Amino acid sequence: MGGAGGAEAQSECPDRLELRIAEFVEEDAPLAQLSDGDALHLWNAPQGGHVVTVGAEVRGTQSDIVAIEARLLDPETGDLVKDDLRSIVMKPIEGEDGWMSPDIRSRNQVAHIAMCPDPERRQLLDQEFVLEIEISEIDTDCQNAGTASVRVVPRCLQEVESERAFCECQCQQDYEAGSCG
C-alpha cells in the first residue's frame, strides 16, 4: 500500500479474503490442496508426539504477514477439539495473480495442530473432523479476514512401517506414556 491514507486504503481492500485450504507436506514443495474426506497426515513432531501441518493459499491480502488460526472441530456439534494460532509470512504464488501461499521454505510458516498423544484421551485417529482455517491480515490498513473449512480424517500414513506403528500406538485413545517402546 505504501503510504496510502485511510479512505483511499479502505477502497482498495477486498470484502473478504478468499482461501484454499491445504496441507504442508514437505519444505519447498507446494502445499497439497485438501478436499472433503481427505486424509490429514500425522507427522512426528520434533518436540515429541504427532501434529498435522496445515495452511491456506490466500487471495486478496494486502500484507505479507498474516495471522493463521487452524481449528479442528467436532463435525456433529461444532465444538473445538484442537487448534493452533500463529503469525506467518506469505509469498506470491508464481503464475497465479493475486494468490499468496505461506513461505514453504519452512514448516514454521503453517499451523501445527498438536494431535497425539491426547491428554484428554479422545479418539482422534481415523475420525472425521472439520478443519477450519481463518486468515487475518495484520500490519495493514485493511484488516480483512477469510475463513474456509473442509472435512478431513487424521491418519498415520508414514511410509516406514515402524514409524507408522509408533504413530498409531501414540494416537490411540488408551495410550499410556512409554507404552509404545
Backbone as JSON, one array per atom type, in Angstrom:
{
  "sequence": "MGGAGGAEAQSECPDRLELRIAEFVEEDAPLAQLSDGDALHLWNAPQGGHVVTVGAEVRGTQSDIVAIEARLLDPETGDLVKDDLRSIVMKPIEGEDGWMSPDIRSRNQVAHIAMCPDPERRQLLDQEFVLEIEISEIDTDCQNAGTASVRVVPRCLQEVESERAFCECQCQQDYEAGSCG",
  "N": [[0.82, -1.18, 0.0], [1.97, 1.2, 0.69], [2.03, 4.04, 2.04], [-0.55, 4.92, 1.51], [-3.44, 6.66, 2.47], [-6.08, 6.57, 5.0], [-9.12, 6.59, 3.9], [-8.62, 6.15, 1.16], [-7.05, 3.83, 1.28], [-8.88, 2.01, 2.38], [-10.69, 1.75, 0.26], [-9.33, 0.12, -1.5], [-9.35, -2.35, -0.37], [-10.34, -5.75, -0.33], [-13.62, -7.3, 0.11], [-13.65, -9.72, 1.6], [-11.15, -12.15, 2.41], [-10.13, -14.69, 0.15], [-9.83, -18.18, 0.48], [-7.91, -21.19, 0.03], [-7.8, -24.22, 1.39], [-5.08, -26.14, 2.6], [-2.49, -28.66, 2.97], [0.68, -28.84, 4.49], [3.36, -30.62, 3.27], [6.03, -31.01, 2.69], [9.15, -29.28, 2.9], [9.76, -26.61, 0.66], [8.08, -27.72, -1.25], [5.03, -27.48, -3.08], [1.99, -26.61, -1.34], [-0.4, -29.13, -0.47], [-3.54, -29.3, -1.74], [-6.62, -29.6, 0.02], [-9.55, -31.59, 0.09], [-13.01, -32.36, 0.87], [-13.19, -35.2, 2.95], [-10.57, -36.02, 2.65], [-7.49, -37.55, 3.74], [-5.58, -36.5, 6.52], [-2.32, -35.98, 7.15], [-0.54, -37.26, 9.89], [2.26, -36.16, 11.53], [5.52, -36.83, 12.86], [6.47, -34.9, 15.53], [9.15, -32.66, 16.26], [9.44, -32.04, 18.98], [8.22, -34.11, 20.18], [5.45, -36.41, 20.12], [2.66, -36.18, 17.8], [1.66, -34.18, 15.01], [-0.55, -32.23, 12.89], [0.06, -30.44, 9.93], [-0.99, -27.58, 8.6], [-2.34, -25.14, 6.3], [-3.18, -22.29, 4.27], [-3.78, -21.12, 0.99], [-4.09, -17.82, -0.14], [-6.17, -15.24, -1.43], [-6.3, -11.8, -2.02], [-5.1, -10.55, 0.11], [-3.4, -7.76, 1.52], [-1.07, -7.72, 2.79], [2.09, -9.22, 3.64], [2.41, -10.56, 5.95], [0.47, -12.47, 8.03], [-2.1, -13.55, 10.32], [-2.74, -16.86, 11.23], [-5.25, -19.08, 12.1], [-5.88, -22.3, 12.87], [-8.32, -24.73, 13.22], [-9.6, -27.74, 14.56], [-12.68, -29.15, 14.46], [-15.48, -30.71, 16.06], [-17.5, -32.63, 13.98], [-20.22, -33.03, 14.39], [-21.15, -31.43, 16.55], [-19.8, -29.04, 16.33], [-18.05, -28.2, 18.21], [-14.9, -27.07, 19.51], [-12.0, -28.99, 19.08], [-9.17, -29.17, 18.78], [-6.54, -26.72, 18.29], [-4.47, -24.18, 16.68], [-2.67, -21.17, 16.68], [-0.92, -18.64, 15.03], [1.46, -16.24, 13.73], [2.34, -15.79, 10.34], [4.47, -15.77, 7.4], [3.73, -14.74, 4.13], [4.0, -15.47, 0.61], [3.96, -14.44, -2.82], [2.28, -16.54, -5.22], [3.74, -17.94, -7.92], [2.65, -17.27, -11.18], [-0.05, -17.18, -10.49], [-2.06, -14.79, -10.3], [-2.52, -12.51, -7.73], [-2.79, -14.43, -5.74], [-1.49, -15.8, -2.72], [0.86, -17.75, -0.83], [1.76, -19.56, 2.16], [5.16, -19.12, 3.2], [6.87, -21.6, 1.97], [9.4, -22.54, 2.43], [9.91, -23.24, 4.96], [8.57, -25.25, 7.54], [7.62, -23.9, 9.67], [5.94, -21.89, 8.9], [3.3, -22.58, 8.7], [0.26, -23.71, 10.31], [0.51, -25.78, 13.18], [-1.11, -28.29, 14.45], [-1.28, -29.84, 17.44], [-1.74, -33.21, 17.96], [-1.43, -35.93, 18.97], [0.23, -37.59, 21.69], [-3.08, -37.46, 23.13], [-4.03, -35.59, 25.83], [-6.59, -35.61, 26.88], [-7.55, -38.01, 26.23], [-9.11, -38.58, 23.94], [-10.52, -40.16, 21.06], [-8.83, -39.66, 18.24], [-7.53, -40.48, 15.96], [-8.18, -41.55, 12.67], [-10.75, -40.49, 12.67], [-13.44, -38.42, 11.56], [-13.16, -34.91, 11.16], [-13.94, -31.39, 11.14], [-11.89, -29.24, 9.53], [-11.08, -26.04, 10.05], [-9.94, -23.02, 8.81], [-8.77, -19.83, 9.47], [-7.68, -16.82, 8.17], [-6.2, -13.8, 8.93], [-5.53, -10.44, 8.18], [-2.67, -8.64, 9.19], [-0.7, -5.85, 10.15], [-1.46, -3.99, 8.18], [-3.64, -1.58, 6.6], [-6.05, -2.68, 5.86], [-7.05, -4.99, 7.35], [-8.59, -7.29, 6.82], [-10.27, -10.5, 6.78], [-10.58, -14.03, 6.25], [-12.33, -17.13, 6.05], [-12.34, -20.65, 5.76], [-13.46, -24.05, 5.35], [-13.07, -27.63, 5.62], [-13.82, -31.12, 5.49], [-11.93, -33.56, 7.13], [-9.76, -36.43, 7.78], [-7.67, -37.42, 10.22], [-4.72, -39.33, 9.88], [-2.27, -41.94, 10.29], [0.2, -42.1, 8.12], [2.78, -42.81, 7.49], [5.53, -43.92, 5.53], [7.49, -45.71, 6.36], [7.25, -48.66, 8.1], [7.74, -49.05, 10.94], [7.66, -46.41, 11.9], [5.06, -45.7, 11.26], [3.66, -47.54, 12.86], [4.43, -46.65, 15.41], [3.25, -44.1, 15.42], [0.51, -44.86, 15.22], [0.25, -46.22, 17.64], [0.8, -44.17, 19.56], [-1.31, -42.49, 19.04], [-3.64, -43.68, 19.86], [-6.66, -43.91, 21.73], [-6.41, -45.03, 24.29], [-3.75, -44.63, 24.99], [-0.79, -44.94, 26.91], [1.82, -43.27, 28.55], [5.04, -44.1, 27.47], [4.33, -46.61, 26.56], [4.67, -47.33, 23.94], [7.15, -48.22, 23.21]],
  "CA": [[0.0, 0.0, 0.0], [2.97, 2.26, 0.7], [1.7, 5.42, 2.33], [-1.92, 5.29, 1.2], [-4.15, 7.12, 3.67], [-7.31, 5.96, 5.45], [-10.24, 6.32, 3.0], [-8.11, 5.56, -0.07], [-6.62, 2.47, 1.58], [-10.06, 1.18, 2.57], [-11.33, 1.48, -1.03], [-8.57, -0.92, -2.18], [-9.46, -3.58, 0.4], [-11.44, -6.64, -0.74], [-14.61, -7.54, 1.16], [-13.14, -10.84, 2.41], [-10.07, -12.91, 1.79], [-10.51, -15.99, -0.4], [-8.89, -19.19, 0.95], [-7.88, -22.58, -0.42], [-7.18, -24.96, 2.49], [-4.06, -27.08, 2.13], [-1.62, -29.31, 3.94], [2.12, -28.76, 4.26], [3.87, -31.99, 3.26], [7.49, -31.03, 2.58], [9.73, -27.97, 2.66], [9.97, -26.23, -0.75], [7.1, -28.36, -2.12], [3.75, -26.78, -2.98], [1.0, -27.14, -0.41], [-1.34, -30.09, -1.06], [-4.91, -28.85, -1.53], [-7.47, -30.56, 0.72], [-10.98, -31.66, -0.26], [-13.8, -33.12, 1.84], [-12.91, -36.62, 3.06], [-9.14, -36.32, 2.51], [-6.67, -37.89, 4.91], [-4.7, -35.45, 7.02], [-1.13, -36.68, 7.62], [0.01, -37.04, 11.22], [3.72, -36.12, 11.41], [6.33, -36.82, 14.07], [6.88, -33.54, 15.9], [10.49, -32.68, 16.87], [9.32, -31.96, 20.43], [7.51, -35.31, 20.62], [4.06, -36.51, 19.71], [2.32, -36.07, 16.38], [0.94, -32.97, 14.65], [-0.92, -32.0, 11.5], [0.61, -29.16, 9.48], [-1.98, -27.09, 7.65], [-2.31, -23.72, 5.97], [-4.11, -21.91, 3.21], [-3.41, -20.13, -0.01], [-5.0, -16.7, 0.11], [-6.25, -14.18, -2.44], [-6.88, -10.56, -1.55], [-4.39, -9.94, 1.23], [-2.56, -6.62, 1.21], [0.1, -7.84, 3.65], [2.79, -10.5, 3.54], [2.38, -11.17, 7.27], [-0.91, -12.7, 8.4], [-2.36, -14.48, 11.42], [-3.48, -18.05, 10.84], [-5.79, -19.92, 13.16], [-6.4, -23.57, 12.36], [-9.12, -25.38, 14.25], [-10.29, -28.99, 14.28], [-13.99, -29.08, 15.11], [-16.33, -31.9, 16.03], [-18.42, -32.41, 12.85], [-21.62, -33.08, 14.82], [-21.5, -30.35, 17.48], [-19.07, -27.81, 16.03], [-17.17, -27.88, 19.34], [-13.46, -27.04, 19.26], [-11.27, -30.16, 19.57], [-7.76, -28.78, 18.83], [-6.28, -25.55, 17.44], [-3.17, -23.53, 16.7], [-2.71, -19.79, 16.21], [0.42, -18.07, 14.88], [1.68, -15.3, 12.62], [3.17, -16.42, 9.31], [4.89, -14.97, 6.26], [3.15, -15.18, 2.86], [4.73, -15.1, -0.6], [3.14, -14.6, -4.03], [2.36, -17.8, -5.96], [4.13, -17.64, -9.29], [1.67, -17.62, -12.2], [-1.42, -17.09, -10.0], [-2.2, -13.37, -9.96], [-3.26, -12.17, -6.53], [-2.76, -15.51, -4.75], [-0.28, -15.92, -1.91], [1.0, -19.0, -0.1], [2.77, -19.48, 3.21], [6.55, -19.31, 2.73], [7.03, -23.04, 2.12], [10.78, -22.94, 2.7], [9.96, -23.68, 6.35], [7.31, -25.75, 8.09], [7.17, -22.97, 10.71], [5.04, -20.91, 8.32], [1.95, -23.13, 8.66], [-0.22, -24.09, 11.63], [0.85, -27.12, 13.67], [-2.09, -28.68, 15.45], [-0.8, -30.99, 18.22], [-2.81, -34.2, 17.97], [-1.2, -37.12, 19.78], [-0.89, -38.17, 22.43], [-4.1, -36.51, 23.56], [-4.19, -35.68, 27.29], [-7.99, -35.84, 27.24], [-7.84, -39.41, 25.84], [-10.15, -38.67, 22.91], [-10.15, -40.91, 19.87], [-8.61, -38.68, 17.18], [-7.04, -41.19, 14.78], [-9.17, -42.11, 11.75], [-12.06, -39.9, 12.92], [-13.68, -37.24, 10.73], [-13.25, -33.6, 11.81], [-13.98, -30.24, 10.26], [-10.72, -28.38, 9.63], [-11.45, -24.66, 9.72], [-8.79, -22.13, 8.82], [-9.05, -18.4, 9.36], [-6.53, -15.97, 7.91], [-6.49, -12.39, 9.23], [-4.44, -9.53, 7.85], [-2.07, -7.81, 10.23], [0.3, -4.94, 9.59], [-2.0, -3.33, 7.0], [-4.84, -0.81, 6.88], [-7.27, -3.42, 5.5], [-7.52, -5.81, 8.46], [-9.6, -8.24, 6.36], [-10.1, -11.89, 7.19], [-11.33, -15.02, 5.49], [-12.42, -18.43, 6.69], [-12.78, -21.76, 4.92], [-13.42, -25.31, 6.09], [-13.1, -28.87, 4.86], [-13.87, -32.31, 6.36], [-10.7, -34.33, 6.99], [-9.6, -37.58, 8.67], [-6.26, -37.59, 10.59], [-4.26, -40.72, 9.7], [-0.84, -42.24, 10.31], [0.47, -42.53, 6.75], [4.21, -42.9, 7.31], [5.94, -45.0, 4.62], [8.28, -46.69, 7.12], [6.33, -49.41, 8.96], [7.97, -48.82, 12.37], [7.21, -45.05, 12.19], [3.6, -45.73, 11.2], [3.21, -48.28, 14.05], [4.62, -45.76, 16.56], [2.19, -43.09, 15.31], [-0.76, -45.49, 15.54], [0.25, -46.5, 19.08], [0.71, -42.92, 20.31], [-2.56, -41.78, 18.74], [-4.79, -44.43, 20.35], [-7.38, -43.3, 22.84], [-5.94, -45.59, 25.56], [-2.3, -44.52, 25.05], [-0.13, -44.71, 28.19], [3.2, -42.81, 28.33], [6.07, -45.13, 27.45], [3.82, -47.91, 26.14], [4.91, -47.6, 22.51], [8.52, -48.73, 23.0]],
  "C": [[0.86, 1.24, 0.0], [2.43, 3.65, 0.86], [0.29, 5.84, 1.98], [-2.65, 5.63, 2.49], [-5.49, 6.45, 3.82], [-8.36, 5.6, 4.43], [-9.76, 5.67, 1.71], [-7.7, 4.12, 0.16], [-7.83, 1.55, 1.72], [-10.72, 0.85, 1.24], [-10.6, 0.38, -1.8], [-8.69, -2.27, -1.5], [-10.6, -4.45, -0.14], [-12.4, -6.83, 0.42], [-14.14, -8.62, 2.13], [-12.0, -11.5, 1.65], [-10.62, -14.24, 1.29], [-9.44, -17.0, -0.01], [-9.05, -20.51, 0.22], [-7.11, -23.35, 0.66], [-6.24, -26.02, 1.93], [-3.25, -27.64, 3.29], [-0.17, -29.14, 3.52], [2.66, -30.18, 4.33], [5.39, -32.06, 3.22], [7.99, -29.62, 2.3], [10.04, -27.8, 1.18], [9.05, -26.95, -1.73], [5.79, -27.58, -2.0], [2.85, -27.41, -1.93], [0.08, -28.1, -1.16], [-2.76, -29.64, -0.73], [-5.73, -29.96, -0.88], [-8.92, -30.44, 0.26], [-11.69, -32.48, 0.8], [-13.45, -34.61, 1.77], [-11.44, -36.99, 2.96], [-8.52, -36.72, 3.84], [-5.79, -36.7, 5.24], [-3.53, -36.17, 7.69], [-0.75, -36.28, 9.05], [1.53, -37.18, 11.11], [4.36, -36.18, 12.79], [6.75, -35.39, 14.34], [8.26, -33.61, 16.57], [10.44, -32.67, 18.4], [8.6, -33.17, 21.02], [6.06, -35.26, 20.19], [3.89, -36.37, 18.21], [1.44, -34.84, 16.14], [0.42, -33.08, 13.22], [-0.43, -30.61, 11.15], [-0.26, -28.65, 8.34], [-1.85, -25.59, 7.43], [-3.36, -23.43, 4.92], [-3.41, -20.99, 2.23], [-4.5, -19.06, 0.05], [-4.98, -15.73, -1.07], [-6.91, -12.98, -1.8], [-6.13, -9.9, -0.41], [-3.49, -8.81, 0.73], [-1.23, -6.69, 1.96], [0.78, -9.18, 3.41], [2.96, -11.16, 4.9], [0.92, -11.26, 7.7], [-0.97, -13.56, 9.66], [-3.14, -15.65, 10.85], [-3.97, -18.74, 12.1], [-6.4, -21.14, 12.5], [-7.1, -24.29, 13.49], [-9.67, -26.71, 13.72], [-11.55, -28.98, 15.12], [-14.7, -30.42, 15.03], [-17.37, -31.69, 14.93], [-19.89, -32.42, 13.25], [-22.02, -31.85, 15.63], [-20.87, -29.01, 17.12], [-18.13, -27.39, 17.15], [-15.7, -27.94, 18.92], [-12.82, -28.28, 19.88], [-9.8, -29.8, 19.78], [-7.58, -27.53, 17.98], [-4.84, -25.08, 17.56], [-3.35, -22.15, 16.09], [-1.28, -19.28, 16.15], [0.41, -17.04, 13.76], [2.63, -15.97, 11.64], [3.47, -15.43, 8.2], [4.31, -15.59, 4.98], [4.02, -14.7, 1.71], [3.8, -15.28, -1.8], [3.35, -15.98, -4.66], [2.64, -17.46, -7.41], [3.07, -18.15, -10.27], [0.22, -17.55, -11.75], [-1.65, -15.69, -9.44], [-3.08, -13.17, -8.73], [-3.26, -13.23, -5.44], [-1.42, -15.53, -4.03], [-0.33, -17.23, -1.14], [1.92, -18.78, 1.09], [4.16, -19.72, 2.6], [6.93, -20.76, 3.0], [8.49, -23.49, 2.25], [10.92, -23.47, 4.12], [8.6, -24.14, 6.82], [6.8, -24.85, 9.21], [6.15, -21.97, 10.21], [3.64, -21.47, 8.05], [1.55, -23.47, 10.09], [0.18, -25.53, 11.93], [-0.16, -27.46, 14.77], [-1.58, -29.95, 16.14], [-1.96, -31.98, 18.39], [-2.6, -35.31, 19.0], [0.13, -37.02, 20.5], [-1.84, -37.09, 22.92], [-4.32, -36.64, 25.07], [-5.63, -35.93, 27.74], [-8.48, -37.23, 26.83], [-9.02, -39.53, 24.87], [-9.63, -39.53, 21.77], [-10.05, -39.91, 18.72], [-8.2, -39.34, 15.86], [-8.19, -41.78, 13.99], [-10.6, -41.64, 12.02], [-12.23, -38.67, 12.04], [-13.82, -36.0, 11.61], [-13.46, -32.55, 10.73], [-12.71, -29.43, 10.55], [-11.15, -27.01, 9.16], [-10.21, -23.79, 9.84], [-9.27, -20.71, 8.62], [-7.73, -17.66, 9.18], [-6.97, -14.53, 8.14], [-5.27, -11.55, 8.88], [-3.96, -8.8, 9.1], [-1.06, -6.92, 9.53], [-0.15, -4.3, 8.27], [-3.24, -2.54, 7.42], [-6.12, -1.62, 6.66], [-7.86, -4.23, 6.65], [-8.64, -6.77, 8.04], [-9.28, -9.64, 6.87], [-10.91, -12.77, 6.25], [-11.28, -16.34, 6.21], [-12.9, -19.45, 5.67], [-12.71, -23.03, 5.75], [-13.54, -26.49, 5.13], [-13.16, -30.03, 5.87], [-12.65, -33.18, 6.06], [-10.67, -35.47, 8.01], [-8.1, -37.72, 8.98], [-5.86, -39.06, 10.54], [-2.74, -40.79, 9.83], [-0.51, -42.84, 8.94], [1.98, -42.63, 6.46], [4.55, -44.1, 6.41], [6.72, -46.09, 5.34], [7.36, -47.34, 8.16], [6.51, -49.1, 10.44], [7.5, -47.41, 12.78], [5.68, -44.99, 12.2], [3.04, -46.43, 12.45], [3.35, -47.41, 15.3], [3.54, -44.68, 16.59], [0.85, -43.68, 15.73], [-0.86, -45.8, 17.03], [0.04, -45.22, 19.88], [-0.63, -42.21, 20.13], [-3.8, -42.57, 19.14], [-5.38, -43.75, 21.57], [-6.85, -43.77, 24.2], [-4.42, -45.53, 25.73], [-1.83, -44.23, 26.48], [1.31, -44.32, 27.89], [4.16, -43.98, 28.45], [5.6, -46.48, 26.93], [4.12, -48.26, 24.68], [6.34, -48.06, 22.21], [9.52, -47.77, 22.45]]
}
